[in-house]
Amino acid sequence: MVRKFHRFPDLPWELRDMIWNFALRPNIPGVHVFKLYNKTTDHGVDRNVDVFDQHGSLRLAAPQNNKTSITRNRDNPSTYLIDGGLWTACKESNLVMKRNFNHQKWKSLLKDTNHSPSELIEKGMDMPQTSYFTHHNGRQYFFTVLPHKDLFIFQPQNLWTIDWFEFCRGGRLGSPVRGFAGIRNIALEFNLKWAGDIEERIIHMVKDTSDVIPGVNIWMIDYTLRRRDSAAVGQQSTSRGHESVAFRFKGQQLIPVDLSRKEDWIEVEEVNGKYVEKPSAVWWRNSIDFVNTVREELFLDRDFTFEEIRPRAVSVGLLAYVSGFHSSTSIFWLSYPVEGRASTVTKNTFVKPHNSVKGSMAVDNGPSPAAILVYLLPIITFTG
């Protein structure tokens, strides 16, 4: 495949703008994956891919592959890798990113300090935050997330060494210091091998997190859950009522599980390269039971409770994995170099934009603008 297209600046602006827009993330809740570890106690983490320093001893890093993770047998699927390169490709792509993320709108909103957290979330659901990570080769790569809208999957190196109160209070992602009301959707990947005392640890996590971020949604993710019936996808039942929720990434999606209808779900396992339903006798300890136990311990399903026991306005739920989602928006994975204008377009050369947060990680690559132009040729021919 051709990786360079030298005549890109000679294209009409309308066509260039169309190409840039094809490279943007779709306007739906995305998924971001980070490794989370304690730098003083956890070992075996590739610290050349740290994202940025957290307050105290906690650090974020690039996700690692494991058998129970979203990154199993795949590259980092995070939404933040889709269009990060556009911030530094050229002035034109930078302007497209600012337009797409309503840069001026949020800049004006943040100047008004009279907003309550609930008002800020309501008005700033799509408010973006741009950060950057530095690869071990010294290059800086940028990414943008929506703290109030996206799902953040954290993969703790060791659940017992993570101080969630410290992480939420001192973290930079979604920080109130930067005008946000905290990350609204935090997820952990359920592991069937978790020991019984993990429930107690998760309960403490929920309490600590909700003390810092009132109204936070805590999710467990089970990639082995499948619907018996594929209908009615994306309905969440919580104490707050019914609402459609789905987080999407690279053609897949994570949907809420109705915890009151265990019979609607099956657990699958891989046998000879195919996924088959686990025997019911094996399914004695599953993610639905786990999350229901946590909710019961936190009195989340009671009509009355003591406020000193129940966390402040917190939701605890379960997400299941659904493959084969097709967005109406085409997603291209692009990385561009810095130029003074939209001239020769190649890939993988970046410089620092303004108002960023320091960090480090590897970046994904994808099809070139030349490939996108080939995709658009039928449109050009038809409309010309």
N, C-alpha and C positions, 0 to 999 in steps of 0.2 A: 504494500500500500504506500502511496506517495505521502511523505511526511512534511513536505514544504509546498507552499503555494505563494509564489512571488508576486502575483498580480492582484492579491487581495485588496490593496488600497485603490485599485482602478475600478473595482466594482461599484455600482451605484449605492448610495447610502442606504436606500431601502433594503437592498439585498444584504449588505454588510450587517445592518441592524437585525435582519431576520436570522442571520447566521449566529450573531452574538446571542440572541434570545433563545435559539435552540440549545445553546450551551449552558443555560441557567438551570438551577434546580427547579423542579415543579412546585407550584404553589399549594403544597399539602404538607402536613406534619411529617418531618423527617426523623431519621434515626442516627445517632452519633455514638460511637463505641470508644471507650477509653479504658486503659489499664489503670488501676488505682493501687498504690502501695505506700508503705511507710518506709522512708529512706533509711531510718535508723535501725530497723529490725528486719525488714524483708530483703531477701537476696534472690538472685537469679533473674532480675529484671534488666532488660537491655536499656541502660540509662542514656544511651546515645539517641534515643527516640523520645525523651521526655518532652511533654507539651509545654508546660510552664510551671514555675515554682508555686506551690500552694503555701498558705500560711502555716508556719510550723513545720512539721516533719512529713506531711503528706504530699504526694506527687502524682501527676497524671502522666501516662505514657501511651504509646501506640498499642493497640490490642494485640493479643497473642493467640495463635491457633490452639484449640484443644477440642476434645471430642464432644463436649456439651456446650460449645460456644457458637454464637452466630458467625464467627470467623472460621469455623471448621471447613477445611478444603476450599477456601475462597480468600481472595484478597480482602483488605479492609473495606467493608461495604458502606462505610459511613457516608451520609449525605454531604458532610462538609467537604468531601473530596470532589464533588461534581464540578463546582464552578470557582473554586478558590484561586485558580490560576488567572482568572479574568481581572482580578484586582491589579495585577502588575503586568499584564500582557502589553498594554499600550494605553495612551490617554483615552482613546475611544472606548476600549473595553472597560476601563475604570469608570467612565461616565455611565456606561450601561449598567454596571453593578450598582452604582449609587442611585440611579433611577429605579432599578428593580427593587431595591431595598428601601426606597423612600428616605434617602439619607437626610434631606433637609427637613422633612416632616418630623422625624424622630429627634433631630437636633433641636428643633423648636420645642418639642414636647418636654425634653429633658431640662430645658431652661426654666420650665414652670415647676417649682418645688412644692406646690400646694396639693399634689395628687396623693391620695391614700393608696396603699398597696393594691386594693381591689380595683380602684379606678385606673391605676397604672396598668394592671393586667388587662382590663376591659379595653382600654384605649390602645394599649401597646402589645396586643397579642402577636403581631407580626414584627415587633421591634427587634432588629438584628444586633448581634454583637460580633465584631471581627477580632480575631486573635491571630497569632502566628507561632510557628514552631520552627526551630533551627535544626536541620539535619546535621549529622556528624561531619558532613563535608563542608559545613559552614554556611550553606545556603538557607535562606529564610523562606518559608512557605506559609501562605495565609489561608485561613478558612473562616467561614461565617456560619453562625448558628442562630436559632430563634429560641432563646431561653424559656419564653413563656408558652411555646407551642410544640417544640420538638421533644423527642424522647431521648434521654441520655442513659445509655447502658454502661454501667461501671463494672469492671471485672476486678474485684479485690484480690490482690496476691494472697492475702490472709485476712479473712473477715474479723478475726480477733484483734488485729493490730490497727484497725481503722477507727479513729475517733470521728464519728459522723457529725457531732456538734461542731468540732473544730473545722471539719471539711466544709460544711455548709456556711459557717460564719466567716471563715477566712478565705474561701475560694473566690476566684475572680470571675468564673463563668456565672452569669446571672446575678452578679453582686449588686446590692443596693447602692454601693459607692458609685457604681456606674449607671445608676438610674433604673435598675431592674428590681423586680420583686422576688428574686430567687428563681432557680430552676423549678419548673412546675411538674415535670414528669421524670422521675428517677427510677431506674430499673436494675435488678440483679437477675442473673441467669440461674434458674432453679437447677439443682443437682440432686439426683435421686440418692446419691451416696452421702448426702448431708446427715450428720448424726443428730440425735434428738435434741441436744442442747443448742443446736443452731437456731431453733425457734426462739429461744430466749434472746439470742444475739440479734435476731431480726426485729424482735419487739423493741429492744433498746435502740436499734437503729431508727425505727419509726418514731419513737418518742423524741430522740435527739434531733432528728431532721425536722420534725414538725414544730419543735420549740424555736427553731431559727426561721423556718419557712412555713408559716401558717397556710393551710390550704394545699399543701403539696400532695401529689399523687405518687404513692410508692407501688411499683409493679414488680411481680415475679414473672419471669418468662420461661415457658416450657416449650421447647422446640419439638417435643415428641407428641404433643397433643394434636389431635385431628378431629374435625366435626364428623359426626355420623351423617348429618344432613348438611349440605353446603349452603342451604338457604339461610336468610336472616343474618348475614355476616355483618359484624361491626356494631352490635348493640351491647352497651354496657349497662349493667344494673348495679347501682350503688345506693347509698343512703341519700344521695343527692338526686336520685331519679334516673330516668333513662335518657341516654344521649348517644349519638353516633360517635365512635372513636376508632381511629385506625392510624397506625404509624407505618409509613411506606419507605422502602429502600430497595434500589436495584431490582425492580420487578417483583418484590416480595412485600408482604405486609404482616404486621402484628396486630391482632384483634383481641378485644376483651372477652373473657370467658364469664358466662353467667354461672356463678358459683352455686346457685341454688338448683341447677339442673345438670348434675354430674352425669346423668344418663345420656346426655346429648353429645358426650365427648368420649373418644377412645385414645388410648396410648399406643404408639407404634414403636417398633424396633426394626432394625435392619437385619435381614436374613438373606444371605446369598445375593446381595446387591439390591434387594427389594425391601420396601417398607411394609410390614404386616402388623396386624393388631396383636398386642401382647395378650397372652392368656389372662383371663380375669383373676386367676389365683395369684398371679404375680403382681397385680395392680392393687396391692393392699396398702401401699404407702405412696401416695401420688401428690402432685402439686396442688390439686384442688383441696385435698384434705389439709395439706400444709398451710395454705393461705387461709382457709376457714378457721383453722386452729389459731393462727395469729390474730385474725379479726375477733375471734371469741375472747382471747386473752386481753384484747384492747377494748372490749365492750363496744365494738363498732356496729354490732347488729342488735344492740339493745335500745329500747325506747327511752330508758332513763339510765343515768350513770353519774358517778361523782366526777366533777371536772378535774380534780387533782389526779385521777386515775386515767381518764381518757385523754389522749393527745389532742392538741388544739386543731380542729378542722382538718383532719387528715383522711385520705382515702387509700385503702390497701386493696389491690386487685391482682388479677392474673391475666397474662397475655399469651395467646397461642399463635403459632407460626402458620401462615398460609402462603403458598407459593403460587406463581403464575399470575400475579396482578399486573395489568397493563394500564399504564397511565395514558391519558389522551395527549400528554405532553411528551415529546421525544426528548430523551436525555442523552447528551453527548458528554464524554469525559475529556475535557480539554486542558492543556497546559501550554501557556504562551510565554514568549520572552518580553523583555521590556524594550520598547522603542519609543522614539519621540513622537511617532504617529503610527497609524495602522499601516505599516509597510510590510516587508517580508515577514511572514508568520512561520515560526518554527515552534520549538517547545523547550521547557525546562530551563529557563533563565529568569530569575526573579529578583526584584528589589523590594525594599520596605515601603509600604504605604503609610499614611499618617494615622495617628490615633489607634495604635495596635497594642496588643499584650504579648509579651515575650513567651516563647516556648520552643519545642522541637519535636519533629516526627518526619516519617517518610511520606512521599506523595505518590499518587497513582497517575498513570498516563492514559491516553486514549486516542481516538481518531483525530486526524488533522483537519483544519478548515478545508483542505482540498477534498477530503472524503465527504464533508458536509456539502460542499459545492456540488459534488457528483449526485448526492441525494436530492439536491434542490433543482437540478437541471430539468427534470420533467415539469416542475412548477414554472421555471423561467420560460421554457418553450411554450407552455400552455398560455401563460399570461402575456407573453410578448407578442 
